[in-house]
Amino acid sequence: MTITTGWRSRWLLPVLALGMVFQLTACGDSEADQRKAFITVLQSVPSQPGSVPPALSDDQKKRLGPFANDYAILTTFSQQLRQSMAVSLKPLLEHVSQIRVPQDYLTQRDGVRSAVGAINLLGQQVQAAKTQADSARRNLSQPQEVQVLYERVYSQVVIQPAAALGNVVPTAATLAQQLAQVGDFLAAQGKQVTFVGNQVQFETAQQAARYNALITPLATQQRDLMNGLPPLLPLLKPSL
């Protein structure tokens, strides 16, 4: 029995060692597959500022393994931005688009005024979301080939739209406040103002001068707002 057991042990050693090699190889292949799958997903994100990263299916999450958490940083920030803009910047833009004749300043002023507070809150929400994303990004440890691509996508999804909103928020708030002032002024005139098509008539020259002074900055303010929107346009589109 002693001799037989020793003989079997000598033959089992290389078999066990070979099994360990197979296990290590399988683990290596799994990580490589996850890395390749993650790179494919990152390459699917549109190459433009404000890009909206596609949501992952359950199957994709399984194939990405731990990299699914890296991708979640992008999707979480994008979702937070879209949700915040949907109740602030987007409504303001809709109110602005409805102002075509002087009387529209009156009909849209309540909506515009309510947008001012939402726009100011948007700035705080964006900063909080970016701080959260940056903190999570710093804790990542990625292979070089993944890191280079991830940094590019992170810039498109997080850094660039956050910077664009940093400029758009004060511009949008200024425009909203100015539009509300025009509406308030017209409302205060009561029956001393008359609307005829796309014209407005006042009883005194002082009223007309005040109205002209209020509407003069609007063209520049609206142009500045529109010029700042391109990096945010993908985020303003309806979710599919």
BAVEX-409726 format. One record per residue (C-alpha): residue number from 1; chain; x, y, z; residue in three letters. Coordinates in pm, 1 decimal, decimal comma. Example, Ala and Ser with C-alpha at 12.3 -4.5 7.8 and 13.67 -1.06 7.14 Angstrom:
   guse   bavex       east      north         up   drenlum
      1       A     1230,0     -450,0      780,0       ALA
      2       A     1367,0     -106,0      714,0       SER
***
This chain:
   guse   bavex       east      north         up   drenlum
      1       A        0,0        0,0        0,0       MET
      2       A      281,9      240,6       83,5       THR
      3       A      453,2      185,9     -251,1       ILE
      4       A      126,7      223,0     -447,0       THR
      5       A       31,7      544,8     -270,4       THR
      6       A      374,5      696,2     -337,6       GLY
      7       A      346,9      603,7     -703,8       TRP
      8       A        9,5      768,2     -735,5       ARG
      9       A      130,9     1083,9     -557,4       SER
     10       A      421,6     1122,6     -797,8       ARG
     11       A      186,0     1107,4    -1096,3       TRP
     12       A      -75,7     1335,8     -941,6       LEU
     13       A      164,7     1625,3     -883,5       LEU
     14       A      202,6     1723,8    -1251,6       PRO
     15       A     -170,8     1673,4    -1302,2       VAL
     16       A     -252,3     1914,1    -1016,9       LEU
     17       A        1,4     2162,8    -1146,0       ALA
     18       A     -152,6     2143,7    -1491,1       LEU
     19       A     -496,2     2210,5    -1340,0       GLY
     20       A     -361,1     2525,6    -1173,8       MET
     21       A     -228,3     2644,4    -1507,8       VAL
     22       A     -570,0     2591,9    -1664,4       PHE
     23       A     -733,5     2789,6    -1385,4       GLN
     24       A     -493,0     3081,1    -1418,8       LEU
     25       A     -536,0     3085,2    -1793,9       THR
     26       A     -914,0     3090,4    -1760,4       ALA
     27       A     -898,3     3385,6    -1519,8       CYS
     28       A     -664,4     3570,5    -1752,9       GLY
     29       A     -894,3     3513,8    -2048,8       ASP
     30       A    -1193,1     3634,9    -1844,8       SER
     31       A    -1023,6     3965,0    -1756,9       GLU
     32       A     -908,7     4011,3    -2115,2       ALA
     33       A    -1260,6     3948,8    -2243,2       ASP
     34       A    -1403,0     4196,7    -1993,2       GLN
     35       A    -1147,1     4456,4    -2099,1       ARG
     36       A    -1224,7     4406,2    -2467,8       LYS
     37       A    -1599,2     4424,7    -2402,0       ALA
     38       A    -1552,9     4747,9    -2205,4       PHE
     39       A    -1346,9     4903,7    -2482,9       ILE
     40       A    -1619,9     4813,6    -2732,0       THR
     41       A    -1883,5     4978,4    -2512,2       VAL
     42       A    -1674,1     5293,5    -2467,9       LEU
     43       A    -1622,8     5314,9    -2843,4       GLN
     44       A    -2000,9     5306,9    -2888,8       SER
     45       A    -2040,8     5638,5    -2704,1       VAL
     46       A    -2081,9     5918,5    -2964,8       PRO
     47       A    -1769,1     6131,4    -3001,2       SER
     48       A    -1917,0     6471,9    -2919,2       GLN
     49       A    -1950,1     6695,3    -2611,7       PRO
     50       A    -2252,5     6611,9    -2403,0       GLY
     51       A    -2268,7     6257,7    -2537,3       SER
     52       A    -2526,5     6036,1    -2368,0       VAL
     53       A    -2371,0     5694,6    -2293,4       PRO
     54       A    -2604,1     5409,6    -2393,4       PRO
     55       A    -2751,3     5209,2    -2107,8       ALA
     56       A    -2608,0     4862,2    -2055,9       LEU
     57       A    -2815,4     4548,9    -2093,6       SER
     58       A    -2794,8     4281,4    -1824,3       ASP
     59       A    -2586,6     4069,5    -2060,3       ASP
     60       A    -2342,0     4355,0    -2118,6       GLN
     61       A    -2306,3     4411,1    -1744,9       LYS
     62       A    -2211,7     4045,6    -1700,5       LYS
     63       A    -1958,2     4059,5    -1984,4       ARG
     64       A    -1801,0     4379,7    -1847,6       LEU
     65       A    -1758,5     4240,7    -1496,6       GLY
     66       A    -1600,4     4502,7    -1264,2       PRO
     67       A    -1577,3     4747,8    -1555,6       PHE
     68       A    -1954,8     4787,6    -1535,9       ALA
     69       A    -1895,3     5000,0    -1224,0       ASN
     70       A    -1655,4     5222,2    -1417,9       ASP
     71       A    -1918,9     5272,4    -1684,6       TYR
     72       A    -2183,6     5346,4    -1421,3       ALA
     73       A    -1992,9     5664,1    -1328,4       ILE
     74       A    -2063,8     5796,1    -1678,3       LEU
     75       A    -2428,0     5692,0    -1697,1       THR
     76       A    -2507,7     5818,2    -1346,8       THR
     77       A    -2368,5     6163,9    -1418,7       PHE
     78       A    -2544,1     6182,1    -1755,1       SER
     79       A    -2877,4     6079,0    -1601,3       GLN
     80       A    -2844,0     6333,4    -1321,2       GLN
     81       A    -2769,7     6608,6    -1571,9       LEU
     82       A    -3062,0     6518,0    -1796,7       ARG
     83       A    -3303,8     6505,2    -1504,3       GLN
     84       A    -3188,5     6842,7    -1369,5       SER
     85       A    -3201,7     7010,4    -1709,8       MET
     86       A    -3546,0     6863,2    -1779,3       ALA
     87       A    -3699,0     7068,1    -1495,8       VAL
     88       A    -3495,3     7386,8    -1540,1       SER
     89       A    -3317,9     7471,7    -1864,2       LEU
     90       A    -3552,5     7283,7    -2094,9       LYS
     91       A    -3871,9     7453,2    -1964,9       PRO
     92       A    -3704,3     7793,6    -1993,1       LEU
     93       A    -3610,7     7729,0    -2354,7       LEU
     94       A    -3969,2     7625,6    -2426,6       GLU
     95       A    -4103,8     7948,4    -2272,7       HIS
     96       A    -3853,7     8155,2    -2470,1       VAL
     97       A    -3958,3     7983,4    -2794,5       SER
     98       A    -4321,1     8081,2    -2722,9       GLN
     99       A    -4241,8     8454,4    -2711,8       ILE
    100       A    -4307,8     8579,5    -3064,3       ARG
    101       A    -4508,3     8900,1    -3013,6       VAL
    102       A    -4506,3     9156,9    -2728,6       PRO
    103       A    -4818,7     9015,2    -2563,9       GLN
    104       A    -4634,9     8683,4    -2516,0       ASP
    105       A    -4416,5     8848,6    -2251,2       TYR
    106       A    -4731,6     8862,2    -2040,2       LEU
    107       A    -4853,8     8509,5    -2105,7       THR
    108       A    -4511,6     8352,2    -2046,9       GLN
    109       A    -4391,4     8561,3    -1751,5       ARG
    110       A    -4510,8     8325,9    -1474,4       ASP
    111       A    -4342,2     8029,1    -1635,5       GLY
    112       A    -4026,5     8228,2    -1699,4       VAL
    113       A    -4017,7     8353,6    -1340,9       ARG
    114       A    -4051,1     8002,2    -1200,9       SER
    115       A    -3763,5     7894,5    -1424,0       ALA
    116       A    -3526,6     8143,6    -1258,5       VAL
    117       A    -3515,2     7950,0     -931,2       GLY
    118       A    -3481,2     7616,7    -1112,8       ALA
    119       A    -3194,8     7752,4    -1324,5       ILE
    120       A    -3005,3     7874,8    -1017,7       ASN
    121       A    -3056,8     7534,4     -852,7       LEU
    122       A    -2926,0     7366,9    -1167,6       LEU
    123       A    -2583,1     7517,1    -1111,3       GLY
    124       A    -2562,7     7360,7     -764,4       GLN
    125       A    -2686,0     7024,1     -889,8       GLN
    126       A    -2429,6     7011,8    -1169,4       VAL
    127       A    -2144,6     7092,4     -933,2       GLN
    128       A    -2255,6     6824,7     -686,6       ALA
    129       A    -2289,5     6562,8     -961,6       ALA
    130       A    -1945,2     6643,6    -1105,2       LYS
    131       A    -1781,4     6631,5     -763,4       THR
    132       A    -1932,0     6286,8     -710,9       GLN
    133       A    -1816,9     6165,3    -1053,2       ALA
    134       A    -1464,4     6306,6    -1011,1       ASP
    135       A    -1428,9     6140,1     -672,7       SER
    136       A    -1533,8     5802,3     -813,4       ALA
    137       A    -1304,6     5848,5    -1113,8       ARG
    138       A     -999,5     5908,2     -894,0       ARG
    139       A    -1053,4     5574,3     -720,7       ASN
    140       A    -1042,2     5373,4    -1044,1       LEU
    141       A     -751,2     5152,0    -1142,6       SER
    142       A     -757,8     5070,5    -1513,1       GLN
    143       A     -522,0     4915,2    -1769,4       PRO
    144       A     -348,7     5174,5    -1984,8       GLN
    145       A     -542,2     5092,1    -2302,8       GLU
    146       A     -869,7     5130,8    -2113,9       VAL
    147       A     -765,1     5442,5    -1925,8       GLN
    148       A     -679,0     5640,8    -2239,8       VAL
    149       A    -1015,9     5571,4    -2398,9       LEU
    150       A    -1205,6     5617,2    -2072,2       TYR
    151       A    -1049,1     5960,1    -2017,7       GLU
    152       A    -1165,5     6072,9    -2360,8       ARG
    153       A    -1521,0     5953,8    -2300,8       VAL
    154       A    -1519,6     6097,1    -1947,5       TYR
    155       A    -1428,1     6435,9    -2090,9       SER
    156       A    -1716,6     6418,8    -2340,7       GLN
    157       A    -1975,5     6293,8    -2092,6       VAL
    158       A    -1874,7     6474,5    -1772,3       VAL
    159       A    -1613,6     6749,1    -1805,3       ILE
    160       A    -1730,2     6930,0    -2119,5       GLN
    161       A    -2106,0     6946,4    -2046,2       PRO
    162       A    -2035,8     7049,0    -1685,6       ALA
    163       A    -1814,0     7332,3    -1809,0       ALA
    164       A    -2074,2     7434,7    -2067,8       ALA
    165       A    -2346,1     7447,0    -1803,2       LEU
    166       A    -2118,3     7656,1    -1584,3       GLY
    167       A    -2137,4     7923,0    -1855,7       ASN
    168       A    -2499,3     7865,4    -1956,8       VAL
    169       A    -2656,2     7883,5    -1609,4       VAL
    170       A    -2577,1     8251,5    -1537,7       PRO
    171       A    -2664,2     8347,6    -1896,0       THR
    172       A    -2997,0     8164,1    -1876,8       ALA
    173       A    -3076,8     8313,7    -1535,0       ALA
    174       A    -3006,9     8665,9    -1662,8       THR
    175       A    -3227,7     8614,7    -1967,3       LEU
    176       A    -3511,4     8468,9    -1756,8       ALA
    177       A    -3498,4     8760,6    -1514,1       GLN
    178       A    -3502,3     9013,5    -1798,4       GLN
    179       A    -3797,4     8843,7    -1967,4       LEU
    180       A    -3988,9     8840,9    -1638,8       ALA
    181       A    -3920,0     9213,0    -1593,2       GLN
    182       A    -4062,6     9290,1    -1936,9       VAL
    183       A    -4375,6     9090,5    -1853,8       GLY
    184       A    -4409,2     9263,2    -1515,4       ASP
    185       A    -4375,1     9605,4    -1675,9       PHE
    186       A    -4644,0     9534,4    -1933,5       LEU
    187       A    -4875,8     9394,1    -1666,6       ALA
    188       A    -4827,3     9707,5    -1454,7       ALA
    189       A    -4944,4     9932,8    -1739,0       GLN
    190       A    -5294,3     9787,2    -1729,1       GLY
    191       A    -5520,8     9951,9    -1985,9       LYS
    192       A    -5250,4    10201,7    -2082,0       GLN
    193       A    -5093,9     9948,1    -2315,5       VAL
    194       A    -5247,4     9809,5    -2634,6       THR
    195       A    -5134,7     9508,8    -2837,7       PHE
    196       A    -5192,2     9511,5    -3212,0       VAL
    197       A    -5041,8     9207,7    -3384,4       GLY
    198       A    -4667,4     9219,4    -3329,2       ASN
    199       A    -4682,1     9582,6    -3215,8       GLN
    200       A    -4730,6     9735,1    -2870,6       VAL
    201       A    -4861,6    10088,9    -2811,9       GLN
    202       A    -4830,8    10304,9    -2500,2       PHE
    203       A    -5003,0    10625,1    -2397,7       GLU
    204       A    -4684,3    10812,9    -2306,7       THR
    205       A    -4335,0    10844,8    -2447,4       ALA
    206       A    -4191,4    10757,6    -2105,6       GLN
    207       A    -4366,6    10419,9    -2111,0       GLN
    208       A    -4238,6    10347,6    -2460,1       ALA
    209       A    -3883,9    10445,6    -2361,9       ALA
    210       A    -3891,9    10218,9    -2056,6       ARG
    211       A    -4022,1     9927,7    -2262,3       TYR
    212       A    -3751,3     9975,8    -2525,9       ASN
    213       A    -3485,5     9988,2    -2255,1       ALA
    214       A    -3610,9     9658,5    -2112,7       LEU
    215       A    -3621,6     9469,7    -2441,5       ILE
    216       A    -3292,9     9603,5    -2583,8       THR
    217       A    -3064,0     9353,9    -2398,0       PRO
    218       A    -3283,0     9054,7    -2485,3       LEU
    219       A    -3140,2     8988,3    -2831,8       ALA
    220       A    -2782,4     8973,5    -2703,2       THR
    221       A    -2878,4     8765,6    -2399,7       GLN
    222       A    -3069,2     8514,8    -2610,2       GLN
    223       A    -2784,9     8490,3    -2862,4       ARG
    224       A    -2533,3     8424,5    -2583,0       ASP
    225       A    -2756,4     8150,3    -2445,6       LEU
    226       A    -2798,2     7982,4    -2783,7       MET
    227       A    -2422,7     7997,4    -2847,5       ASN
    228       A    -2358,3     7808,6    -2524,2       GLY
    229       A    -2607,0     7528,6    -2591,8       LEU
    230       A    -2433,2     7307,2    -2855,1       PRO
    231       A    -2238,3     7094,5    -2600,9       PRO
    232       A    -2568,5     7033,4    -2418,5       LEU
    233       A    -2797,7     6953,7    -2710,0       LEU
    234       A    -2766,1     6571,3    -2682,4       PRO
    235       A    -2872,3     6600,2    -2316,9       LEU
    236       A    -3176,9     6808,5    -2406,3       LEU
    237       A    -3315,7     6550,0    -2647,2       LYS
    238       A    -3595,5     6324,3    -2518,9       PRO
    239       A    -3485,7     5993,6    -2370,7       SER
    240       A    -3552,0     5692,1    -2589,1       LEU
***
